[in-house]
Every structure is written in C-alpha cells, then in structure tokens.
Amino acid sequence: MKTGVLLLAAGSGSRFGGDIPKQYVEAGGKAIILHTLAHLAAEPRISVVQPVIADGDEVFARLVANIHFPFALLPPVTGGAERSISMQRGLTALPQDIELVAVHDAARPLPSEAMLTDVLNVAERFGAAVPGLAVHDTIKRVDADGKVLETPERHTLRAVQTPQVARRDWFEQALARESERLHLHTDDASLLEAAEFDVHVSRGDSDNRKITTMADLAWLESLLEQHKHPQGNRI
C-alpha cells in the first residue's frame, strides 16, 4: 500500500516553554524536527511526507531548504487549534494515490526503523495500528476529587505513541462520522475507535519519546551524545 506521513508540527509547545516551538529547538546540533525526518527516511514504504505547521510559521521552510529525502516532502499546510483539525487538513492535502496514512508527532524525533516497520505491517494487515508500550506502574482511574474509581488490570493497558497508522478511507470516514466531536479526540486512534474501526497495537519503542518538557530535551541530548560516535548508528 502506498504510504504517506502526516507530520504534525502545528502545536504551540506551551508546556515546553521558551521562545520557539519545541520541534524547532536544537538537540545534538540540529532541530528536533530534522531528527524526526531523518528517522522517517529509514522506512522505504514512506513515499510522501505532508508537514502540517502553524499559521505564520516561517521556520520550517528555512530548515528543510536544500535537504534531500528519499520521500517527497510536500509543501506544508496550516493546521488548526485541535489535533484532529490539523490531521484533517493534512489528509486532504495528500495525493489521491496514498492508501495508508501514518500520523506522527514532529516532536518525536527517534522513531526507530524496527518500530516503523512493525506499525506499518500491522496496519497493512488489520487496517489500523498504533505503537504501544506495556505499562509497568499501577494505574488508578479517579474522579474530579481524586477519589479512586477503578484500578484497571495492568496487563490490559498500553501507553501509545505515534505514528498512528490507518487506511486513508478509514480516517476519512471517521472524520466524517465524528465531525461534531473532533475536539474530544486527543489522538488519531480514539477518532477511529469512536467511529467503530478496530485498532491494533504494534510494538512500541521506549526511545520514541515525545519531547514535551525541558527534562525530555535533556534526555534527548544525553542519548544523542551517547550515540554520537559508534560506527553505523543512525542517530
């Protein structure tokens, strides 16, 4: 199936702080989003990447100028206030021959080749997939006052990541069915689930971490430094 990536980079990064969006902060000598694009390039099935950026963003074009990728890097489109709106706008801009769509956070700079391969394989087989990690802590569901309502069985829980992948027609149908409730969906899988499409969990990767805080940035800098010199390492 011909695969395209929606690279979501329209968020303000308010939790991160600082003067520039987190995807443009430098780590290991280059912007986080450039690490992301370089890692996506390792999966040969990705034929196009559609960036979705904030209104007035002039940084992205400057960063990628004169860089060549094995996929077609399409002109960016402007996202919206909600993640699902950004995803919808990116989806509309994809070439019509794209059959499988992977939605990825620009601030997850280290999607491994093995993880990308697995999530695409599972999505091709079942129609939709998200990478997930087993949860090791006990999780409590609580009410507004902090009262514990439930302790779900830990072995049934997964912490999900991106890219979240599905057939293009499934995403299109889900967006149409949930058009009045798009603001309720914090990830792409929940949109599919609400529209009654089955989503399967593929193998996640602990290094596929979203850079959200300064502590995350420090972790990324440390990891990049560790892998700076070993021969053959992509990072």
ZIJOGI-V723510 format. One record per residue. N is the residue number from 1. SS is DSSP state (~ for helix, > for strand, _ for the rest). Layout:
<<N:SS> <N:SS>>
This chain:
<<1:_> <2:_> <3:>> <4:>> <5:>> <6:>> <7:>> <8:>> <9:>> <10:_> <11:_> <12:_> <13:_> <14:_> <15:_> <16:_> <17:_> <18:_> <19:_> <20:_> <21:_> <22:~> <23:~> <24:~> <25:_> <26:>> <27:>> <28:_> <29:_> <30:>> <31:>> <32:~> <33:~> <34:~> <35:~> <36:~> <37:~> <38:~> <39:~> <40:~> <41:_> <42:_> <43:_> <44:_> <45:_> <46:>> <47:>> <48:>> <49:>> <50:>> <51:>> <52:>> <53:>> <54:_> <55:_> <56:_> <57:_> <58:_> <59:~> <60:~> <61:~> <62:~> <63:~> <64:~> <65:_> <66:_> <67:_> <68:_> <69:_> <70:_> <71:_> <72:>> <73:>> <74:>> <75:>> <76:>> <77:>> <78:>> <79:_> <80:_> <81:_> <82:_> <83:~> <84:~> <85:~> <86:~> <87:~> <88:~> <89:~> <90:~> <91:~> <92:~> <93:~> <94:_> <95:_> <96:_> <97:_> <98:_> <99:_> <100:>> <101:>> <102:>> <103:>> <104:>> <105:>> <106:_> <107:_> <108:_> <109:_> <110:_> <111:_> <112:_> <113:~> <114:~> <115:~> <116:~> <117:~> <118:~> <119:~> <120:~> <121:~> <122:~> <123:~> <124:~> <125:~> <126:~> <127:_> <128:>> <129:>> <130:>> <131:>> <132:>> <133:>> <134:>> <135:_> <136:_> <137:_> <138:_> <139:_> <140:_> <141:>> <142:>> <143:_> <144:_> <145:_> <146:_> <147:_> <148:>> <149:>> <150:>> <151:_> <152:_> <153:_> <154:~> <155:~> <156:~> <157:_> <158:>> <159:>> <160:>> <161:>> <162:>> <163:>> <164:>> <165:>> <166:>> <167:>> <168:~> <169:~> <170:~> <171:~> <172:~> <173:~> <174:~> <175:~> <176:~> <177:~> <178:_> <179:_> <180:_> <181:_> <182:~> <183:~> <184:~> <185:_> <186:_> <187:_> <188:~> <189:~> <190:~> <191:~> <192:~> <193:~> <194:~> <195:_> <196:_> <197:_> <198:_> <199:_> <200:>> <201:>> <202:>> <203:>> <204:_> <205:_> <206:_> <207:_> <208:_> <209:_> <210:_> <211:_> <212:_> <213:_> <214:~> <215:~> <216:~> <217:~> <218:~> <219:~> <220:~> <221:~> <222:~> <223:~> <224:~> <225:~> <226:~> <227:_> <228:_> <229:_> <230:_> <231:_> <232:_> <233:_> <234:_> <235:_>>
